[in-house]
Amino acid sequence: MSLSETDTTSESTVGSDDSCVPYDSLPHLPLPTEWEPGQEYAYRFISSRGNEYFCEIDEEYLTDRFNLTNLNTEVQYYQYALDLITDVFDLDCDDEMRETIEKSARHLYGLVHARYIVTTRGLAKMLEKYKKGDFGKCPRVMCNSHPLLPMGPSDIPNLKPVKLYCARCEDLYNPKSSRHATIDGAYFGTSFHNILFQVYPALVPQKSTERYVPRVYGFKVHAAAALIRWQNTRRDEMRRRLRKNNVDTGFKDDDECDDLEDEDEDEDDIGVDEHGRPIDPEAMVGVA
């Protein structure tokens, strides 16, 4: 899928789906104070509604052919698209041809973007957007509005749309806006969010065992309570093994769990059989 699917906004949007607006006829957008020649297309691109997840790619990165290796086989009218991105496009063509080249330029920008955001400069730019919450907040209540990161379920273009990753609950979510929900996941790739936390380990949030417990008039629902107890038992066993091997579990309440370990061992309301399945205490009545 191409980025044109997300550009269904005002006339300032570059190459919307509804009609082909010649690039040169677009209203001139206000340029940033530190604007440099050759960056007009990139600025217009990231300023368009629906492209908020993208960061601006440095001109030096775009003009280094090494960074564009093999992309000529992925993009139609590759050279024209690259000329448009780098603001040296001067081909005199009709509107239909212009629209095709603009779509190719958006696709090329997205593919280069996936490579750029794993560089030092790209990670720094995406980090700023992450800290500001530009990608949205986790909808899970227990995550307390933790910021999200865009990621692609696949590195292959036109296969799967972008998803949003929460580092606290380690789950994926769909973007709220339909403009973002159709962005190609390959424009961010499968590795970016993991690389970001490898480079900035201080950003890795502490995991929490806090979870919702179903209740009816204050009493735990039996089936759900049994399952939760079994899951907690398994988790505690795993954490004890990790601590025994001096491995950080990543849970923020480890100290509290250490104090409660002895109490947990004495609680026999719901046990587990030899296969690790929950045992109903009522079923054990009369068993020697």
C-alpha positions as a Python dict, from the first residue, in 0.01 Angstrom:
ca = {
    (1, 'M'): (0, 0, 0),
    (2, 'S'): (119, 355, -62),
    (3, 'L'): (108, 657, 159),
    (4, 'S'): (-144, 815, -75),
    (5, 'E'): (-411, 611, 103),
    (6, 'T'): (-359, 819, 415),
    (7, 'D'): (-364, 1159, 242),
    (8, 'T'): (-737, 1241, 236),
    (9, 'T'): (-721, 1592, 376),
    (10, 'S'): (-697, 1955, 269),
    (11, 'E'): (-538, 2099, -41),
    (12, 'S'): (-204, 2129, 139),
    (13, 'T'): (-171, 1751, 131),
    (14, 'V'): (76, 1633, -131),
    (15, 'G'): (-91, 1412, -390),
    (16, 'S'): (-425, 1318, -230),
    (17, 'D'): (-633, 1031, -364),
    (18, 'D'): (-931, 1245, -456),
    (19, 'S'): (-755, 1449, -722),
    (20, 'C'): (-409, 1505, -864),
    (21, 'V'): (-282, 1843, -750),
    (22, 'P'): (38, 1948, -930),
    (23, 'Y'): (322, 1976, -682),
    (24, 'D'): (427, 2321, -796),
    (25, 'S'): (74, 2459, -761),
    (26, 'L'): (39, 2368, -393),
    (27, 'P'): (19, 2663, -150),
    (28, 'H'): (358, 2742, -2),
    (29, 'L'): (380, 2609, 354),
    (30, 'P'): (565, 2805, 624),
    (31, 'L'): (920, 2681, 642),
    (32, 'P'): (1098, 2601, 971),
    (33, 'T'): (1340, 2856, 1108),
    (34, 'E'): (1639, 2629, 1042),
    (35, 'W'): (1528, 2533, 694),
    (36, 'E'): (1795, 2429, 445),
    (37, 'P'): (1763, 2424, 66),
    (38, 'G'): (1669, 2085, -72),
    (39, 'Q'): (1442, 1991, 215),
    (40, 'E'): (1115, 2134, 89),
    (41, 'Y'): (963, 1802, -20),
    (42, 'A'): (1050, 1628, 308),
    (43, 'Y'): (902, 1916, 505),
    (44, 'R'): (581, 1912, 302),
    (45, 'F'): (559, 1536, 338),
    (46, 'I'): (584, 1517, 718),
    (47, 'S'): (358, 1824, 751),
    (48, 'S'): (74, 1651, 566),
    (49, 'R'): (-209, 1509, 777),
    (50, 'G'): (-174, 1134, 810),
    (51, 'N'): (207, 1145, 804),
    (52, 'E'): (255, 1237, 1170),
    (53, 'Y'): (433, 910, 1243),
    (54, 'F'): (720, 998, 1008),
    (55, 'C'): (1030, 1202, 1087),
    (56, 'E'): (1224, 1421, 846),
    (57, 'I'): (1508, 1240, 668),
    (58, 'D'): (1836, 1431, 646),
    (59, 'E'): (1937, 1551, 300),
    (60, 'E'): (2280, 1389, 337),
    (61, 'Y'): (2116, 1051, 395),
    (62, 'L'): (1888, 1088, 93),
    (63, 'T'): (2171, 1183, -141),
    (64, 'D'): (2398, 895, -34),
    (65, 'R'): (2329, 623, -292),
    (66, 'F'): (2457, 356, -54),
    (67, 'N'): (2153, 414, 166),
    (68, 'L'): (1924, 356, -134),
    (69, 'T'): (2069, 19, -237),
    (70, 'N'): (1817, -207, -418),
    (71, 'L'): (1530, 38, -378),
    (72, 'N'): (1529, 98, -753),
    (73, 'T'): (1371, -246, -792),
    (74, 'E'): (1094, -163, -544),
    (75, 'V'): (979, 174, -679),
    (76, 'Q'): (827, 261, -1016),
    (77, 'Y'): (996, 559, -1187),
    (78, 'Y'): (1264, 539, -919),
    (79, 'Q'): (1492, 812, -1054),
    (80, 'Y'): (1210, 1058, -1110),
    (81, 'A'): (1078, 985, -759),
    (82, 'L'): (1423, 1042, -608),
    (83, 'D'): (1459, 1367, -801),
    (84, 'L'): (1124, 1482, -662),
    (85, 'I'): (1223, 1398, -305),
    (86, 'T'): (1555, 1580, -337),
    (87, 'D'): (1386, 1878, -510),
    (88, 'V'): (1571, 1852, -840),
    (89, 'F'): (1274, 1724, -1041),
    (90, 'D'): (1234, 1923, -1362),
    (91, 'L'): (1050, 1684, -1596),
    (92, 'D'): (774, 1845, -1800),
    (93, 'C'): (489, 1591, -1790),
    (94, 'D'): (111, 1574, -1780),
    (95, 'D'): (-93, 1556, -1461),
    (96, 'E'): (-145, 1179, -1477),
    (97, 'M'): (227, 1114, -1505),
    (98, 'R'): (294, 1364, -1230),
    (99, 'E'): (51, 1187, -998),
    (100, 'T'): (218, 851, -1062),
    (101, 'I'): (562, 996, -986),
    (102, 'E'): (434, 1159, -667),
    (103, 'K'): (292, 827, -546),
    (104, 'S'): (624, 662, -622),
    (105, 'A'): (803, 938, -433),
    (106, 'R'): (586, 880, -126),
    (107, 'H'): (653, 508, -145),
    (108, 'L'): (1028, 567, -185),
    (109, 'Y'): (1032, 808, 107),
    (110, 'G'): (861, 546, 324),
    (111, 'L'): (1111, 274, 232),
    (112, 'V'): (1406, 504, 299),
    (113, 'H'): (1240, 610, 623),
    (114, 'A'): (1248, 250, 751),
    (115, 'R'): (1626, 248, 702),
    (116, 'Y'): (1683, 597, 838),
    (117, 'I'): (1504, 555, 1172),
    (118, 'V'): (1748, 284, 1284),
    (119, 'T'): (2045, 519, 1241),
    (120, 'T'): (2174, 735, 1525),
    (121, 'R'): (2011, 1051, 1387),
    (122, 'G'): (1688, 875, 1303),
    (123, 'L'): (1658, 716, 1647),
    (124, 'A'): (1710, 1053, 1811),
    (125, 'K'): (1431, 1211, 1606),
    (126, 'M'): (1189, 927, 1672),
    (127, 'L'): (1281, 938, 2041),
    (128, 'E'): (1167, 1298, 2060),
    (129, 'K'): (835, 1209, 1900),
    (130, 'Y'): (801, 913, 2138),
    (131, 'K'): (860, 1131, 2444),
    (132, 'K'): (598, 1381, 2323),
    (133, 'G'): (346, 1101, 2268),
    (134, 'D'): (309, 1174, 1897),
    (135, 'F'): (232, 806, 1829),
    (136, 'G'): (-47, 787, 2086),
    (137, 'K'): (-91, 633, 2431),
    (138, 'C'): (-162, 272, 2525),
    (139, 'P'): (-539, 212, 2558),
    (140, 'R'): (-487, -52, 2828),
    (141, 'V'): (-597, 97, 3161),
    (142, 'M'): (-326, -76, 3365),
    (143, 'C'): (-54, 82, 3145),
    (144, 'N'): (-151, 432, 3265),
    (145, 'S'): (-131, 596, 2919),
    (146, 'H'): (217, 471, 2841),
    (147, 'P'): (340, 611, 2503),
    (148, 'L'): (336, 385, 2198),
    (149, 'L'): (583, 323, 1916),
    (150, 'P'): (501, 243, 1551),
    (151, 'M'): (619, -91, 1417),
    (152, 'G'): (565, -303, 1110),
    (153, 'P'): (443, -663, 1136),
    (154, 'S'): (644, -727, 817),
    (155, 'D'): (942, -576, 636),
    (156, 'I'): (783, -657, 299),
    (157, 'P'): (601, -357, 143),
    (158, 'N'): (228, -368, 70),
    (159, 'L'): (172, -662, 304),
    (160, 'K'): (55, -540, 647),
    (161, 'P'): (-32, -195, 789),
    (162, 'V'): (151, -27, 1076),
    (163, 'K'): (75, -126, 1436),
    (164, 'L'): (152, 47, 1766),
    (165, 'Y'): (367, -124, 2028),
    (166, 'C'): (345, -68, 2404),
    (167, 'A'): (667, -147, 2589),
    (168, 'R'): (488, -181, 2924),
    (169, 'C'): (237, -452, 2836),
    (170, 'E'): (437, -569, 2532),
    (171, 'D'): (127, -584, 2315),
    (172, 'L'): (24, -439, 1977),
    (173, 'Y'): (-264, -205, 1899),
    (174, 'N'): (-428, -57, 1591),
    (175, 'P'): (-394, 319, 1532),
    (176, 'K'): (-704, 516, 1627),
    (177, 'S'): (-711, 729, 1312),
    (178, 'S'): (-805, 572, 978),
    (179, 'R'): (-538, 793, 819),
    (180, 'H'): (-271, 610, 1017),
    (181, 'A'): (-430, 265, 1003),
    (182, 'T'): (-355, 232, 630),
    (183, 'I'): (15, 328, 647),
    (184, 'D'): (237, 47, 524),
    (185, 'G'): (411, -127, 815),
    (186, 'A'): (724, -169, 604),
    (187, 'Y'): (784, 207, 637),
    (188, 'F'): (885, 141, 1001),
    (189, 'G'): (1000, -221, 990),
    (190, 'T'): (995, -503, 1242),
    (191, 'S'): (1314, -403, 1427),
    (192, 'F'): (1293, -30, 1492),
    (193, 'H'): (1112, -41, 1827),
    (194, 'N'): (1346, -309, 1962),
    (195, 'I'): (1657, -123, 1846),
    (196, 'L'): (1534, 196, 2014),
    (197, 'F'): (1517, 24, 2353),
    (198, 'Q'): (1855, -140, 2295),
    (199, 'V'): (2016, 198, 2229),
    (200, 'Y'): (1823, 372, 2509),
    (201, 'P'): (1784, 103, 2780),
    (202, 'A'): (1673, 362, 3036),
    (203, 'L'): (1346, 392, 2840),
    (204, 'V'): (1249, 30, 2905),
    (205, 'P'): (957, 57, 3151),
    (206, 'Q'): (928, -164, 3455),
    (207, 'K'): (674, -441, 3409),
    (208, 'S'): (382, -461, 3649),
    (209, 'T'): (180, -758, 3772),
    (210, 'E'): (-124, -536, 3823),
    (211, 'R'): (-423, -684, 3646),
    (212, 'Y'): (-801, -674, 3652),
    (213, 'V'): (-971, -937, 3872),
    (214, 'P'): (-1336, -1017, 3782),
    (215, 'R'): (-1571, -995, 4083),
    (216, 'V'): (-1942, -1041, 4151),
    (217, 'Y'): (-2061, -839, 4452),
    (218, 'G'): (-1706, -830, 4578),
    (219, 'F'): (-1641, -1204, 4539),
    (220, 'K'): (-1390, -1329, 4284),
    (221, 'V'): (-1538, -1520, 3993),
    (222, 'H'): (-1430, -1880, 4059),
    (223, 'A'): (-1311, -1987, 3711),
    (224, 'A'): (-1128, -1660, 3647),
    (225, 'A'): (-981, -1659, 3999),
    (226, 'A'): (-849, -2014, 3955),
    (227, 'L'): (-689, -1923, 3624),
    (228, 'I'): (-533, -1606, 3765),
    (229, 'R'): (-395, -1797, 4064),
    (230, 'W'): (-242, -2057, 3833),
    (231, 'Q'): (-90, -1786, 3613),
    (232, 'N'): (50, -1604, 3915),
    (233, 'T'): (201, -1926, 4047),
    (234, 'R'): (370, -1994, 3716),
    (235, 'R'): (499, -1636, 3695),
    (236, 'D'): (636, -1647, 4050),
    (237, 'E'): (815, -1974, 3976),
    (238, 'M'): (974, -1819, 3669),
    (239, 'R'): (1084, -1512, 3863),
    (240, 'R'): (1239, -1726, 4138),
    (241, 'R'): (1438, -1915, 3876),
    (242, 'L'): (1553, -1591, 3718),
    (243, 'R'): (1660, -1443, 4051),
    (244, 'K'): (1842, -1766, 4137),
    (245, 'N'): (2046, -1718, 3819),
    (246, 'N'): (2097, -1345, 3891),
    (247, 'V'): (1880, -1237, 3596),
    (248, 'D'): (1680, -914, 3625),
    (249, 'T'): (1311, -1002, 3584),
    (250, 'G'): (1206, -648, 3488),
    (251, 'F'): (912, -638, 3730),
    (252, 'K'): (888, -327, 3948),
    (253, 'D'): (735, -512, 4245),
    (254, 'D'): (1004, -778, 4285),
    (255, 'D'): (1092, -658, 4636),
    (256, 'E'): (732, -687, 4747),
    (257, 'C'): (711, -1036, 4599),
    (258, 'D'): (1021, -1141, 4792),
    (259, 'D'): (847, -1047, 5118),
    (260, 'L'): (532, -1233, 5022),
    (261, 'E'): (692, -1552, 4892),
    (262, 'D'): (665, -1734, 5223),
    (263, 'E'): (300, -1635, 5259),
    (264, 'D'): (223, -1754, 4906),
    (265, 'E'): (370, -2095, 4974),
    (266, 'D'): (131, -2142, 5269),
    (267, 'E'): (-181, -2057, 5071),
    (268, 'D'): (-342, -2378, 4951),
    (269, 'D'): (-687, -2256, 4847),
    (270, 'I'): (-617, -2352, 4489),
    (271, 'G'): (-333, -2587, 4404),
    (272, 'V'): (-201, -2729, 4079),
    (273, 'D'): (-172, -3091, 3973),
    (274, 'E'): (136, -3259, 3828),
    (275, 'H'): (57, -3105, 3489),
    (276, 'G'): (34, -2751, 3628),
    (277, 'R'): (-347, -2728, 3594),
    (278, 'P'): (-558, -2557, 3867),
    (279, 'I'): (-725, -2793, 4115),
    (280, 'D'): (-1069, -2712, 4253),
    (281, 'P'): (-1045, -2739, 4635),
    (282, 'E'): (-1405, -2868, 4652),
    (283, 'A'): (-1311, -3157, 4427),
    (284, 'M'): (-1048, -3264, 4680),
    (285, 'V'): (-1300, -3315, 4964),
    (286, 'G'): (-1279, -3673, 5082),
    (287, 'V'): (-950, -3741, 4907),
    (288, 'A'): (-699, -3896, 5146),
}
